[in-house]
Amino acid sequence: MSDATEELPDDLASALALLAQERARRIAAETEAATAKAEAASAKALVSHS
C-alpha cells in the first residue's frame, strides 16, 4: 500500500480537480449501487408474486 500523501497534488487547483473526480466516481458508484438494489427488489417482488 502506497503512502496516500505521495499521491496528493501540491497546488490547490489540482487538489480541487482531484476532489471533483473522486466525487464524480463516488456519485457514479452510489447510483450504480442504488440501481442494483432497485433491480434486486423488483426481481424479489416478481418472484414473490409468482
C-alpha positions in Angstrom: 0.0 0.0 0.0 1.5 3.3 -1.0 1.5 6.4 1.2 -1.6 8.5 0.3 0.2 11.8 0.8 2.6 10.9 -2.0 -0.4 10.9 -4.4 -1.8 14.3 -3.4 -1.1 17.3 -5.6 0.8 20.2 -4.3 -1.3 23.0 -5.8 -4.9 23.9 -4.9 -6.2 23.8 -8.5 -5.0 20.2 -8.9 -6.3 19.2 -5.5 -9.7 20.6 -6.3 -9.8 18.8 -9.6 -8.8 15.6 -7.9 -11.6 16.1 -5.4 -14.1 16.7 -8.2 -13.0 13.5 -9.9 -13.3 11.5 -6.7 -16.8 13.0 -6.0 -17.9 12.0 -9.5 -16.7 8.5 -9.0 -18.4 8.3 -5.7 -21.7 9.5 -7.1 -21.5 7.1 -10.0 -20.8 4.2 -7.6 -23.7 5.2 -5.4 -26.0 5.4 -8.4 -24.9 2.0 -9.6 -25.5 0.5 -6.1 -28.9 2.1 -5.9 -29.9 0.8 -9.3 -28.7 -2.7 -8.4 -30.7 -2.5 -5.2 -33.8 -1.4 -7.0 -33.4 -4.2 -9.6 -33.0 -6.8 -6.9 -36.1 -5.5 -5.0 -38.0 -5.6 -8.3 -36.9 -9.2 -9.0 -37.7 -10.2 -5.5 -41.2 -8.7 -5.8 -41.8 -10.5 -9.1 -40.7 -13.8 -7.6 -42.9 -13.4 -4.6 -46.0 -12.6 -6.8 -45.4 -15.7 -9.0 
